Amino acid sequence: MNSAYYIFLVLLILWLLYTQRRNLWMLRQLRSRKPKEKIEMKALAERFIEKEVILYTFNGNQITGFIREVTDGALLVETGGTPEAVNLDFVVRIREYPRKKNGKKKSVVLD
């Protein structure tokens, strides 16, 4: 067998272990949240209704759109004209879309 084959197998195993460890970390974070924190996040999300926001999730994804509705466990976000439900437990941060002085949207958002 070729040595590149063995290197590929080792990298594949390391990648699988890394993703499994990251998923376990996310589960631990969700279990450690208290019900009070969920209520606070819902109250904070209600401030952003009808505003264009950037939602940050546990796994690093960003969702850009307008918050249309906030319920006990989910947000209804309109992205590109289509509604999307986002689980409120996975939302880490909500940020209003940044704008320039003249009111136009910034083309690059750095975090």
PDB file as gemmi writes it, atoms N, CA and C in Angstrom:
CRYST1    1.000    1.000    1.000  90.00  90.00  90.00 P 1                      
ATOM      1  N   MET A   1       0.824  -1.174   0.000  1.00  0.00           N  
ATOM      2  CA  MET A   1       0.000   0.000   0.000  1.00  0.00           C  
ATOM      3  C   MET A   1       0.878   1.252   0.000  1.00  0.00           C  
ATOM      4  N   ASN A   2       0.290   2.288  -0.460  1.00  0.00           N  
ATOM      5  CA  ASN A   2       0.974   3.562  -0.577  1.00  0.00           C  
ATOM      6  C   ASN A   2       0.936   4.303   0.771  1.00  0.00           C  
ATOM      7  N   SER A   3       1.992   5.056   1.083  1.00  0.00           N  
ATOM      8  CA  SER A   3       2.032   5.789   2.351  1.00  0.00           C  
ATOM      9  C   SER A   3       0.996   6.912   2.364  1.00  0.00           C  
ATOM     10  N   ALA A   4       0.646   7.447   1.210  1.00  0.00           N  
ATOM     11  CA  ALA A   4      -0.375   8.498   1.147  1.00  0.00           C  
ATOM     12  C   ALA A   4      -1.724   7.958   1.609  1.00  0.00           C  
ATOM     13  N   TYR A   5      -1.983   6.686   1.342  1.00  0.00           N  
ATOM     14  CA  TYR A   5      -3.222   6.049   1.780  1.00  0.00           C  
ATOM     15  C   TYR A   5      -3.304   6.044   3.304  1.00  0.00           C  
ATOM     16  N   TYR A   6      -2.206   5.698   3.976  1.00  0.00           N  
ATOM     17  CA  TYR A   6      -2.186   5.665   5.433  1.00  0.00           C  
ATOM     18  C   TYR A   6      -2.318   7.075   6.025  1.00  0.00           C  
ATOM     19  N   ILE A   7      -1.689   8.032   5.406  1.00  0.00           N  
ATOM     20  CA  ILE A   7      -1.805   9.417   5.865  1.00  0.00           C  
ATOM     21  C   ILE A   7      -3.255   9.887   5.741  1.00  0.00           C  
ATOM     22  N   PHE A   8      -3.895   9.529   4.632  1.00  0.00           N  
ATOM     23  CA  PHE A   8      -5.299   9.886   4.438  1.00  0.00           C  
ATOM     24  C   PHE A   8      -6.170   9.254   5.515  1.00  0.00           C  
ATOM     25  N   LEU A   9      -5.945   7.987   5.839  1.00  0.00           N  
ATOM     26  CA  LEU A   9      -6.742   7.315   6.874  1.00  0.00           C  
ATOM     27  C   LEU A   9      -6.556   7.969   8.237  1.00  0.00           C  
ATOM     28  N   VAL A  10      -5.327   8.333   8.572  1.00  0.00           N  
ATOM     29  CA  VAL A  10      -5.066   8.981   9.860  1.00  0.00           C  
ATOM     30  C   VAL A  10      -5.767  10.338   9.919  1.00  0.00           C  
ATOM     31  N   LEU A  11      -5.689  11.113   8.844  1.00  0.00           N  
ATOM     32  CA  LEU A  11      -6.357  12.412   8.816  1.00  0.00           C  
ATOM     33  C   LEU A  11      -7.869  12.261   8.907  1.00  0.00           C  
ATOM     34  N   LEU A  12      -8.412  11.253   8.248  1.00  0.00           N  
ATOM     35  CA  LEU A  12      -9.846  10.999   8.305  1.00  0.00           C  
ATOM     36  C   LEU A  12     -10.285  10.657   9.723  1.00  0.00           C  
ATOM     37  N   ILE A  13      -9.537   9.825  10.403  1.00  0.00           N  
ATOM     38  CA  ILE A  13      -9.869   9.440  11.776  1.00  0.00           C  
ATOM     39  C   ILE A  13      -9.781  10.652  12.703  1.00  0.00           C  
ATOM     40  N   LEU A  14      -8.752  11.475  12.544  1.00  0.00           N  
ATOM     41  CA  LEU A  14      -8.620  12.680  13.362  1.00  0.00           C  
ATOM     42  C   LEU A  14      -9.769  13.646  13.126  1.00  0.00           C  
ATOM     43  N   TRP A  15     -10.185  13.786  11.873  1.00  0.00           N  
ATOM     44  CA  TRP A  15     -11.302  14.673  11.562  1.00  0.00           C  
ATOM     45  C   TRP A  15     -12.595  14.157  12.193  1.00  0.00           C  
ATOM     46  N   LEU A  16     -12.832  12.841  12.131  1.00  0.00           N  
ATOM     47  CA  LEU A  16     -14.033  12.265  12.737  1.00  0.00           C  
ATOM     48  C   LEU A  16     -14.037  12.456  14.252  1.00  0.00           C  
ATOM     49  N   LEU A  17     -12.899  12.287  14.884  1.00  0.00           N  
ATOM     50  CA  LEU A  17     -12.806  12.500  16.327  1.00  0.00           C  
ATOM     51  C   LEU A  17     -13.064  13.964  16.683  1.00  0.00           C  
ATOM     52  N   TYR A  18     -12.559  14.869  15.868  1.00  0.00           N  
ATOM     53  CA  TYR A  18     -12.758  16.298  16.119  1.00  0.00           C  
ATOM     54  C   TYR A  18     -14.232  16.672  16.016  1.00  0.00           C  
ATOM     55  N   THR A  19     -14.917  16.201  14.982  1.00  0.00           N  
ATOM     56  CA  THR A  19     -16.335  16.550  14.824  1.00  0.00           C  
ATOM     57  C   THR A  19     -17.182  15.943  15.935  1.00  0.00           C  
ATOM     58  N   GLN A  20     -16.834  14.727  16.357  1.00  0.00           N  
ATOM     59  CA  GLN A  20     -17.576  14.095  17.442  1.00  0.00           C  
ATOM     60  C   GLN A  20     -17.380  14.885  18.734  1.00  0.00           C  
ATOM     61  N   ARG A  21     -16.162  15.334  18.989  1.00  0.00           N  
ATOM     62  CA  ARG A  21     -15.876  16.098  20.200  1.00  0.00           C  
ATOM     63  C   ARG A  21     -16.622  17.437  20.190  1.00  0.00           C  
ATOM     64  N   ARG A  22     -16.683  18.093  19.025  1.00  0.00           N  
ATOM     65  CA  ARG A  22     -17.388  19.360  18.907  1.00  0.00           C  
ATOM     66  C   ARG A  22     -18.887  19.167  19.139  1.00  0.00           C  
ATOM     67  N   ASN A  23     -19.457  18.085  18.611  1.00  0.00           N  
ATOM     68  CA  ASN A  23     -20.882  17.817  18.813  1.00  0.00           C  
ATOM     69  C   ASN A  23     -21.192  17.543  20.283  1.00  0.00           C  
ATOM     70  N   LEU A  24     -20.309  16.826  20.969  1.00  0.00           N  
ATOM     71  CA  LEU A  24     -20.509  16.577  22.396  1.00  0.00           C  
ATOM     72  C   LEU A  24     -20.437  17.877  23.192  1.00  0.00           C  
ATOM     73  N   TRP A  25     -19.554  18.780  22.786  1.00  0.00           N  
ATOM     74  CA  TRP A  25     -19.448  20.070  23.458  1.00  0.00           C  
ATOM     75  C   TRP A  25     -20.739  20.860  23.308  1.00  0.00           C  
ATOM     76  N   MET A  26     -21.314  20.844  22.097  1.00  0.00           N  
ATOM     77  CA  MET A  26     -22.570  21.562  21.872  1.00  0.00           C  
ATOM     78  C   MET A  26     -23.693  20.972  22.725  1.00  0.00           C  
ATOM     79  N   LEU A  27     -23.752  19.649  22.830  1.00  0.00           N  
ATOM     80  CA  LEU A  27     -24.788  19.017  23.648  1.00  0.00           C  
ATOM     81  C   LEU A  27     -24.632  19.387  25.116  1.00  0.00           C  
ATOM     82  N   ARG A  28     -23.385  19.416  25.604  1.00  0.00           N  
ATOM     83  CA  ARG A  28     -23.153  19.807  26.990  1.00  0.00           C  
ATOM     84  C   ARG A  28     -23.585  21.248  27.238  1.00  0.00           C  
ATOM     85  N   GLN A  29     -23.322  22.112  26.283  1.00  0.00           N  
ATOM     86  CA  GLN A  29     -23.720  23.509  26.425  1.00  0.00           C  
ATOM     87  C   GLN A  29     -25.239  23.642  26.491  1.00  0.00           C  
ATOM     88  N   LEU A  30     -25.942  22.883  25.660  1.00  0.00           N  
ATOM     89  CA  LEU A  30     -27.407  22.945  25.658  1.00  0.00           C  
ATOM     90  C   LEU A  30     -28.000  22.403  26.947  1.00  0.00           C  
ATOM     91  N   ARG A  31     -27.420  21.332  27.461  1.00  0.00           N  
ATOM     92  CA  ARG A  31     -27.939  20.744  28.692  1.00  0.00           C  
ATOM     93  C   ARG A  31     -27.674  21.628  29.896  1.00  0.00           C  
ATOM     94  N   SER A  32     -26.584  22.377  29.853  1.00  0.00           N  
ATOM     95  CA  SER A  32     -26.241  23.203  31.007  1.00  0.00           C  
ATOM     96  C   SER A  32     -27.050  24.496  31.066  1.00  0.00           C  
ATOM     97  N   ARG A  33     -27.731  24.849  29.983  1.00  0.00           N  
ATOM     98  CA  ARG A  33     -28.555  26.063  29.993  1.00  0.00           C  
ATOM     99  C   ARG A  33     -29.732  25.899  30.926  1.00  0.00           C  
ATOM    100  N   LYS A  34     -30.011  26.955  31.630  1.00  0.00           N  
ATOM    101  CA  LYS A  34     -31.128  26.937  32.559  1.00  0.00           C  
ATOM    102  C   LYS A  34     -32.361  27.507  31.861  1.00  0.00           C  
ATOM    103  N   PRO A  35     -33.553  27.143  32.303  1.00  0.00           N  
ATOM    104  CA  PRO A  35     -34.768  27.692  31.679  1.00  0.00           C  
ATOM    105  C   PRO A  35     -34.832  29.214  31.733  1.00  0.00           C  
ATOM    106  N   LYS A  36     -34.248  29.811  32.758  1.00  0.00           N  
ATOM    107  CA  LYS A  36     -34.265  31.261  32.866  1.00  0.00           C  
ATOM    108  C   LYS A  36     -33.518  31.904  31.698  1.00  0.00           C  
ATOM    109  N   GLU A  37     -32.413  31.289  31.267  1.00  0.00           N  
ATOM    110  CA  GLU A  37     -31.649  31.816  30.144  1.00  0.00           C  
ATOM    111  C   GLU A  37     -32.469  31.797  28.857  1.00  0.00           C  
ATOM    112  N   LYS A  38     -33.304  30.775  28.688  1.00  0.00           N  
ATOM    113  CA  LYS A  38     -34.148  30.695  27.501  1.00  0.00           C  
ATOM    114  C   LYS A  38     -35.161  31.833  27.480  1.00  0.00           C  
ATOM    115  N   ILE A  39     -35.716  32.140  28.643  1.00  0.00           N  
ATOM    116  CA  ILE A  39     -36.692  33.229  28.727  1.00  0.00           C  
ATOM    117  C   ILE A  39     -36.013  34.558  28.421  1.00  0.00           C  
ATOM    118  N   GLU A  40     -34.791  34.742  28.927  1.00  0.00           N  
ATOM    119  CA  GLU A  40     -34.067  35.979  28.667  1.00  0.00           C  
ATOM    120  C   GLU A  40     -33.751  36.129  27.185  1.00  0.00           C  
ATOM    121  N   MET A  41     -33.337  35.056  26.521  1.00  0.00           N  
ATOM    122  CA  MET A  41     -33.014  35.128  25.097  1.00  0.00           C  
ATOM    123  C   MET A  41     -34.271  35.435  24.292  1.00  0.00           C  
ATOM    124  N   LYS A  42     -35.413  34.887  24.711  1.00  0.00           N  
ATOM    125  CA  LYS A  42     -36.664  35.187  24.007  1.00  0.00           C  
ATOM    126  C   LYS A  42     -37.008  36.665  24.144  1.00  0.00           C  
ATOM    127  N   ALA A  43     -36.857  37.206  25.354  1.00  0.00           N  
ATOM    128  CA  ALA A  43     -37.159  38.617  25.586  1.00  0.00           C  
ATOM    129  C   ALA A  43     -36.216  39.511  24.785  1.00  0.00           C  
ATOM    130  N   LEU A  44     -34.966  39.126  24.695  1.00  0.00           N  
ATOM    131  CA  LEU A  44     -34.018  39.914  23.918  1.00  0.00           C  
ATOM    132  C   LEU A  44     -34.304  39.822  22.426  1.00  0.00           C  
ATOM    133  N   ALA A  45     -34.713  38.649  21.968  1.00  0.00           N  
ATOM    134  CA  ALA A  45     -35.009  38.470  20.543  1.00  0.00           C  
ATOM    135  C   ALA A  45     -36.241  39.276  20.136  1.00  0.00           C  
ATOM    136  N   GLU A  46     -37.160  39.482  21.056  1.00  0.00           N  
ATOM    137  CA  GLU A  46     -38.366  40.259  20.745  1.00  0.00           C  
ATOM    138  C   GLU A  46     -38.041  41.716  20.434  1.00  0.00           C  
ATOM    139  N   ARG A  47     -36.907  42.198  20.906  1.00  0.00           N  
ATOM    140  CA  ARG A  47     -36.484  43.570  20.601  1.00  0.00           C  
ATOM    141  C   ARG A  47     -36.141  43.758  19.129  1.00  0.00           C  
ATOM    142  N   PHE A  48     -35.805  42.666  18.452  1.00  0.00           N  
ATOM    143  CA  PHE A  48     -35.343  42.739  17.076  1.00  0.00           C  
ATOM    144  C   PHE A  48     -36.417  42.387  16.047  1.00  0.00           C  
ATOM    145  N   ILE A  49     -37.666  42.301  16.453  1.00  0.00           N  
ATOM    146  CA  ILE A  49     -38.740  41.976  15.509  1.00  0.00           C  
ATOM    147  C   ILE A  49     -38.812  43.063  14.447  1.00  0.00           C  
ATOM    148  N   GLU A  50     -38.948  42.635  13.186  1.00  0.00           N  
ATOM    149  CA  GLU A  50     -39.032  43.499  11.999  1.00  0.00           C  
ATOM    150  C   GLU A  50     -37.734  44.254  11.708  1.00  0.00           C  
ATOM    151  N   LYS A  51     -36.624  43.807  12.268  1.00  0.00           N  
ATOM    152  CA  LYS A  51     -35.323  44.398  11.962  1.00  0.00           C  
ATOM    153  C   LYS A  51     -34.470  43.358  11.253  1.00  0.00           C  
ATOM    154  N   GLU A  52     -33.551  43.839  10.407  1.00  0.00           N  
ATOM    155  CA  GLU A  52     -32.636  42.922   9.738  1.00  0.00           C  
ATOM    156  C   GLU A  52     -31.496  42.606  10.696  1.00  0.00           C  
ATOM    157  N   VAL A  53     -31.288  41.315  10.940  1.00  0.00           N  
ATOM    158  CA  VAL A  53     -30.308  40.886  11.934  1.00  0.00           C  
ATOM    159  C   VAL A  53     -29.381  39.818  11.366  1.00  0.00           C  
ATOM    160  N   ILE A  54     -28.311  39.570  12.114  1.00  0.00           N  
ATOM    161  CA  ILE A  54     -27.420  38.441  11.865  1.00  0.00           C  
ATOM    162  C   ILE A  54     -27.528  37.555  13.097  1.00  0.00           C  
ATOM    163  N   LEU A  55     -27.917  36.305  12.906  1.00  0.00           N  
ATOM    164  CA  LEU A  55     -28.004  35.331  13.993  1.00  0.00           C  
ATOM    165  C   LEU A  55     -26.764  34.454  13.956  1.00  0.00           C  
ATOM    166  N   TYR A  56     -26.123  34.275  15.092  1.00  0.00           N  
ATOM    167  CA  TYR A  56     -24.964  33.406  15.207  1.00  0.00           C  
ATOM    168  C   TYR A  56     -25.383  32.157  15.978  1.00  0.00           C  
ATOM    169  N   THR A  57     -25.004  30.986  15.474  1.00  0.00           N  
ATOM    170  CA  THR A  57     -25.381  29.727  16.111  1.00  0.00           C  
ATOM    171  C   THR A  57     -24.163  29.053  16.718  1.00  0.00           C  
ATOM    172  N   PHE A  58     -24.401  27.935  17.447  1.00  0.00           N  
ATOM    173  CA  PHE A  58     -23.329  27.208  18.121  1.00  0.00           C  
ATOM    174  C   PHE A  58     -22.222  26.768  17.177  1.00  0.00           C  
ATOM    175  N   ASN A  59     -22.595  26.231  16.033  1.00  0.00           N  
ATOM    176  CA  ASN A  59     -21.594  25.661  15.142  1.00  0.00           C  
ATOM    177  C   ASN A  59     -20.947  26.682  14.225  1.00  0.00           C  
ATOM    178  N   GLY A  60     -21.156  27.960  14.484  1.00  0.00           N  
ATOM    179  CA  GLY A  60     -20.474  29.006  13.733  1.00  0.00           C  
ATOM    180  C   GLY A  60     -21.219  29.499  12.511  1.00  0.00           C  
ATOM    181  N   ASN A  61     -22.402  29.009  12.273  1.00  0.00           N  
ATOM    182  CA  ASN A  61     -23.181  29.480  11.126  1.00  0.00           C  
ATOM    183  C   ASN A  61     -23.745  30.866  11.401  1.00  0.00           C  
ATOM    184  N   GLN A  62     -23.916  31.616  10.338  1.00  0.00           N  
ATOM    185  CA  GLN A  62     -24.546  32.928  10.431  1.00  0.00           C  
ATOM    186  C   GLN A  62     -25.780  32.933   9.545  1.00  0.00           C  
ATOM    187  N   ILE A  63     -26.877  33.433  10.075  1.00  0.00           N  
ATOM    188  CA  ILE A  63     -28.116  33.535   9.326  1.00  0.00           C  
ATOM    189  C   ILE A  63     -28.488  35.010   9.275  1.00  0.00           C  
ATOM    190  N   THR A  64     -28.637  35.541   8.073  1.00  0.00           N  
ATOM    191  CA  THR A  64     -28.986  36.949   7.897  1.00  0.00           C  
ATOM    192  C   THR A  64     -30.416  37.046   7.393  1.00  0.00           C  
ATOM    193  N   GLY A  65     -31.229  37.859   8.048  1.00  0.00           N  
ATOM    194  CA  GLY A  65     -32.610  38.038   7.612  1.00  0.00           C  
ATOM    195  C   GLY A  65     -33.385  38.895   8.580  1.00  0.00           C  
ATOM    196  N   PHE A  66     -34.687  38.968   8.348  1.00  0.00           N  
ATOM    197  CA  PHE A  66     -35.586  39.747   9.185  1.00  0.00           C  
ATOM    198  C   PHE A  66     -36.285  38.814  10.158  1.00  0.00           C  
ATOM    199  N   ILE A  67     -36.301  39.166  11.446  1.00  0.00           N  
ATOM    200  CA  ILE A  67     -37.051  38.383  12.431  1.00  0.00           C  
ATOM    201  C   ILE A  67     -38.513  38.786  12.318  1.00  0.00           C  
ATOM    202  N   ARG A  68     -39.368  37.831  12.015  1.00  0.00           N  
ATOM    203  CA  ARG A  68     -40.794  38.105  11.854  1.00  0.00           C  
ATOM    204  C   ARG A  68     -41.598  37.740  13.096  1.00  0.00           C  
ATOM    205  N   GLU A  69     -41.176  36.678  13.807  1.00  0.00           N  
ATOM    206  CA  GLU A  69     -41.968  36.222  14.952  1.00  0.00           C  
ATOM    207  C   GLU A  69     -41.051  35.510  15.936  1.00  0.00           C  
ATOM    208  N   VAL A  70     -41.367  35.662  17.227  1.00  0.00           N  
ATOM    209  CA  VAL A  70     -40.621  34.986  18.287  1.00  0.00           C  
ATOM    210  C   VAL A  70     -41.609  34.179  19.110  1.00  0.00           C  
ATOM    211  N   THR A  71     -41.350  32.871  19.227  1.00  0.00           N  
ATOM    212  CA  THR A  71     -42.190  32.013  20.062  1.00  0.00           C  
ATOM    213  C   THR A  71     -41.340  31.475  21.200  1.00  0.00           C  
ATOM    214  N   ASP A  72     -41.893  30.542  21.978  1.00  0.00           N  
ATOM    215  CA  ASP A  72     -41.170  30.026  23.141  1.00  0.00           C  
ATOM    216  C   ASP A  72     -39.851  29.367  22.783  1.00  0.00           C  
ATOM    217  N   GLY A  73     -39.810  28.607  21.706  1.00  0.00           N  
ATOM    218  CA  GLY A  73     -38.590  27.878  21.400  1.00  0.00           C  
ATOM    219  C   GLY A  73     -38.000  28.158  20.036  1.00  0.00           C  
ATOM    220  N   ALA A  74     -38.551  29.107  19.286  1.00  0.00           N  
ATOM    221  CA  ALA A  74     -38.059  29.296  17.921  1.00  0.00           C  
ATOM    222  C   ALA A  74     -38.211  30.745  17.473  1.00  0.00           C  
ATOM    223  N   LEU A  75     -37.463  31.054  16.434  1.00  0.00           N  
ATOM    224  CA  LEU A  75     -37.555  32.343  15.762  1.00  0.00           C  
ATOM    225  C   LEU A  75     -38.004  32.084  14.335  1.00  0.00           C  
ATOM    226  N   LEU A  76     -38.862  32.928  13.815  1.00  0.00           N  
ATOM    227  CA  LEU A  76     -39.241  32.859  12.413  1.00  0.00           C  
ATOM    228  C   LEU A  76     -38.458  33.958  11.704  1.00  0.00           C  
ATOM    229  N   VAL A  77     -37.495  33.544  10.870  1.00  0.00           N  
ATOM    230  CA  VAL A  77     -36.598  34.473  10.188  1.00  0.00           C  
ATOM    231  C   VAL A  77     -36.876  34.404   8.700  1.00  0.00           C  
ATOM    232  N   GLU A  78     -37.054  35.563   8.077  1.00  0.00           N  
ATOM    233  CA  GLU A  78     -37.282  35.616   6.640  1.00  0.00           C  
ATOM    234  C   GLU A  78     -35.954  35.935   5.954  1.00  0.00           C  
ATOM    235  N   THR A  79     -35.455  34.964   5.207  1.00  0.00           N  
ATOM    236  CA  THR A  79     -34.190  35.125   4.497  1.00  0.00           C  
ATOM    237  C   THR A  79     -34.454  35.034   3.006  1.00  0.00           C  
ATOM    238  N   GLY A  80     -34.238  36.107   2.308  1.00  0.00           N  
ATOM    239  CA  GLY A  80     -34.430  36.102   0.868  1.00  0.00           C  
ATOM    240  C   GLY A  80     -35.861  35.849   0.443  1.00  0.00           C  
ATOM    241  N   GLY A  81     -36.813  36.267   1.243  1.00  0.00           N  
ATOM    242  CA  GLY A  81     -38.221  36.094   0.890  1.00  0.00           C  
ATOM    243  C   GLY A  81     -38.825  34.785   1.337  1.00  0.00           C  
ATOM    244  N   THR A  82     -38.034  33.868   1.871  1.00  0.00           N  
ATOM    245  CA  THR A  82     -38.568  32.589   2.344  1.00  0.00           C  
ATOM    246  C   THR A  82     -38.436  32.516   3.858  1.00  0.00           C  
ATOM    247  N   PRO A  83     -39.485  32.114   4.553  1.00  0.00           N  
ATOM    248  CA  PRO A  83     -39.408  32.008   6.012  1.00  0.00           C  
ATOM    249  C   PRO A  83     -38.602  30.782   6.444  1.00  0.00           C  
ATOM    250  N   GLU A  84     -37.919  30.938   7.548  1.00  0.00           N  
ATOM    251  CA  GLU A  84     -37.081  29.856   8.073  1.00  0.00           C  
ATOM    252  C   GLU A  84     -37.235  29.845   9.588  1.00  0.00           C  
ATOM    253  N   ALA A  85     -37.448  28.688  10.167  1.00  0.00           N  
ATOM    254  CA  ALA A  85     -37.564  28.555  11.618  1.00  0.00           C  
ATOM    255  C   ALA A  85     -36.204  28.190  12.186  1.00  0.00           C  
ATOM    256  N   VAL A  86     -35.793  28.916  13.212  1.00  0.00           N  
ATOM    257  CA  VAL A  86     -34.502  28.687  13.856  1.00  0.00           C  
ATOM    258  C   VAL A  86     -34.757  28.372  15.319  1.00  0.00           C  
ATOM    259  N   ASN A  87     -34.188  27.265  15.790  1.00  0.00           N  
ATOM    260  CA  ASN A  87     -34.341  26.862  17.180  1.00  0.00           C  
ATOM    261  C   ASN A  87     -33.627  27.875  18.066  1.00  0.00           C  
ATOM    262  N   LEU A  88     -34.326  28.431  19.022  1.00  0.00           N  
ATOM    263  CA  LEU A  88     -33.773  29.464  19.889  1.00  0.00           C  
ATOM    264  C   LEU A  88     -32.687  28.921  20.814  1.00  0.00           C  
ATOM    265  N   ASP A  89     -32.688  27.609  21.055  1.00  0.00           N  
ATOM    266  CA  ASP A  89     -31.655  27.010  21.895  1.00  0.00           C  
ATOM    267  C   ASP A  89     -30.276  27.071  21.236  1.00  0.00           C  
ATOM    268  N   PHE A  90     -30.235  27.095  19.920  1.00  0.00           N  
ATOM    269  CA  PHE A  90     -28.956  27.090  19.216  1.00  0.00           C  
ATOM    270  C   PHE A  90     -28.430  28.492  18.916  1.00  0.00           C  
ATOM    271  N   VAL A  91     -29.222  29.512  19.193  1.00  0.00           N  
ATOM    272  CA  VAL A  91     -28.793  30.882  18.913  1.00  0.00           C  
ATOM    273  C   VAL A  91     -27.898  31.361  20.042  1.00  0.00           C  
ATOM    274  N   VAL A  92     -26.705  31.828  19.678  1.00  0.00           N  
ATOM    275  CA  VAL A  92     -25.744  32.318  20.653  1.00  0.00           C  
ATOM    276  C   VAL A  92     -25.774  33.837  20.724  1.00  0.00           C  
ATOM    277  N   ARG A  93     -25.943  34.463  19.570  1.00  0.00           N  
ATOM    278  CA  ARG A  93     -25.850  35.922  19.509  1.00  0.00           C  
ATOM    279  C   ARG A  93     -26.799  36.443  18.437  1.00  0.00           C  
ATOM    280  N   ILE A  94     -27.421  37.580  18.719  1.00  0.00           N  
ATOM    281  CA  ILE A  94     -28.269  38.268  17.751  1.00  0.00           C  
ATOM    282  C   ILE A  94     -27.702  39.675  17.596  1.00  0.00           C  
ATOM    283  N   ARG A  95     -27.497  40.073  16.357  1.00  0.00           N  
ATOM    284  CA  ARG A  95     -26.905  41.383  16.091  1.00  0.00           C  
ATOM    285  C   ARG A  95     -27.655  42.059  14.962  1.00  0.00           C  
ATOM    286  N   GLU A  96     -27.995  43.325  15.155  1.00  0.00           N  
ATOM    287  CA  GLU A  96     -28.635  44.078  14.088  1.00  0.00           C  
ATOM    288  C   GLU A  96     -27.617  44.294  12.972  1.00  0.00           C  
ATOM    289  N   TYR A  97     -28.085  44.184  11.730  1.00  0.00           N  
ATOM    290  CA  TYR A  97     -27.170  44.292  10.594  1.00  0.00           C  
ATOM    291  C   TYR A  97     -26.526  45.679  10.591  1.00  0.00           C  
ATOM    292  N   PRO A  98     -25.198  45.750  10.558  1.00  0.00           N  
ATOM    293  CA  PRO A  98     -24.535  47.059  10.625  1.00  0.00           C  
ATOM    294  C   PRO A  98     -24.759  47.892   9.364  1.00  0.00           C  
ATOM    295  N   ARG A  99     -24.863  49.190   9.549  1.00  0.00           N  
ATOM    296  CA  ARG A  99     -25.097  50.117   8.444  1.00  0.00           C  
ATOM    297  C   ARG A  99     -24.081  51.249   8.503  1.00  0.00           C  
ATOM    298  N   LYS A 100     -23.856  51.854   7.325  1.00  0.00           N  
ATOM    299  CA  LYS A 100     -22.945  52.996   7.222  1.00  0.00           C  
ATOM    300  C   LYS A 100     -23.654  54.257   7.711  1.00  0.00           C  
ATOM    301  N   LYS A 101     -22.939  55.364   7.710  1.00  0.00           N  
ATOM    302  CA  LYS A 101     -23.514  56.630   8.173  1.00  0.00           C  
ATOM    303  C   LYS A 101     -24.690  57.083   7.316  1.00  0.00           C  
ATOM    304  N   ASN A 102     -24.650  56.771   6.019  1.00  0.00           N  
ATOM    305  CA  ASN A 102     -25.726  57.198   5.126  1.00  0.00           C  
ATOM    306  C   ASN A 102     -26.904  56.210   5.108  1.00  0.00           C  
ATOM    307  N   GLY A 103     -26.861  55.168   5.904  1.00  0.00           N  
ATOM    308  CA  GLY A 103     -27.980  54.242   6.017  1.00  0.00           C  
ATOM    309  C   GLY A 103     -27.878  53.004   5.148  1.00  0.00           C  
ATOM    310  N   LYS A 104     -26.852  52.919   4.295  1.00  0.00           N  
ATOM    311  CA  LYS A 104     -26.699  51.737   3.454  1.00  0.00           C  
ATOM    312  C   LYS A 104     -26.064  50.602   4.252  1.00  0.00           C  
ATOM    313  N   LYS A 105     -26.387  49.359   3.829  1.00  0.00           N  
ATOM    314  CA  LYS A 105     -25.812  48.207   4.499  1.00  0.00           C  
ATOM    315  C   LYS A 105     -24.325  48.122   4.202  1.00  0.00           C  
ATOM    316  N   LYS A 106     -23.569  47.690   5.212  1.00  0.00           N  
ATOM    317  CA  LYS A 106     -22.140  47.481   4.989  1.00  0.00           C  
ATOM    318  C   LYS A 106     -21.962  46.240   4.124  1.00  0.00           C  
ATOM    319  N   SER A 107     -20.992  46.291   3.230  1.00  0.00           N  
ATOM    320  CA  SER A 107     -20.776  45.149   2.346  1.00  0.00           C  
ATOM    321  C   SER A 107     -19.981  44.041   3.020  1.00  0.00           C  
ATOM    322  N   VAL A 108     -19.152  44.393   3.984  1.00  0.00           N  
ATOM    323  CA  VAL A 108     -18.338  43.406   4.682  1.00  0.00           C  
ATOM    324  C   VAL A 108     -18.595  43.562   6.187  1.00  0.00           C  
ATOM    325  N   VAL A 109     -18.946  42.455   6.826  1.00  0.00           N  
ATOM    326  CA  VAL A 109     -19.166  42.450   8.269  1.00  0.00           C  
ATOM    327  C   VAL A 109     -18.082  41.572   8.877  1.00  0.00           C  
ATOM    328  N   LEU A 110     -17.219  42.157   9.676  1.00  0.00           N  
ATOM    329  CA  LEU A 110     -16.137  41.410  10.310  1.00  0.00           C  
ATOM    330  C   LEU A 110     -16.425  41.231  11.788  1.00  0.00           C  
ATOM    331  N   ASP A 111     -16.314  39.996  12.249  1.00  0.00           N  
ATOM    332  CA  ASP A 111     -16.480  39.688  13.689  1.00  0.00           C  
ATOM    333  C   ASP A 111     -15.336  38.859  14.145  1.00  0.00           C  
TER     334      ASP A 111                                                      
END                                                                             
